[in-house]
């Protein structure tokens, strides 16, 4: 759902984990969906 992308990413993280990739248009995008994962990535 483009109108609520946060909720969509939350649903995807329940299925695929806290790190996953999606295409936004033609561009690949890596999603980090939890604070510990973001902290580790930095």
DRENPAKOL-721699 format. One line per 4 residues: number of its first residue (from 0); their letters; for each residue y, z, x of C-alpha. Coordinates in steps of 0.05 Angstrom, whole numbers, m for minus. Layout:
<sites>
NUM = a = Y:Z:X; ...
</sites>
This chain:
<sites>
0 = xxxx = 0:0:0; 64:m24:34; 108:21:m8; 73:84:19
4 = xxxx = 49:65:88; 41:138:109; m10:151:54; m46:86:71
8 = xxxx = m51:107:145; m76:176:123; m132:143:83; m150:98:141
12 = xxxx = m152:157:189; m202:193:145; m247:132:151; m235:110:223
16 = xxxx = m209:172:258; m141:191:286; m134:129:330; m143:60:300
20 = xxxx = m110:m8:301; m82:m51:246; m44:m116:242; 27:m111:215
24 = xxxx = 40:m184:200; 16:m221:262; 27:m162:309; m28:m113:328
28 = xxxx = m8:m40:321; m44:22:347; m37:81:300; m39:152:327
32 = xxxx = m47:196:266; m47:268:290; m3:311:333; m57:327:385
36 = xxxx = m72:253:394; 2:235:401; 12:292:451; m47:268:492
40 = xx = m22:196:491; 45:218:520
</sites>
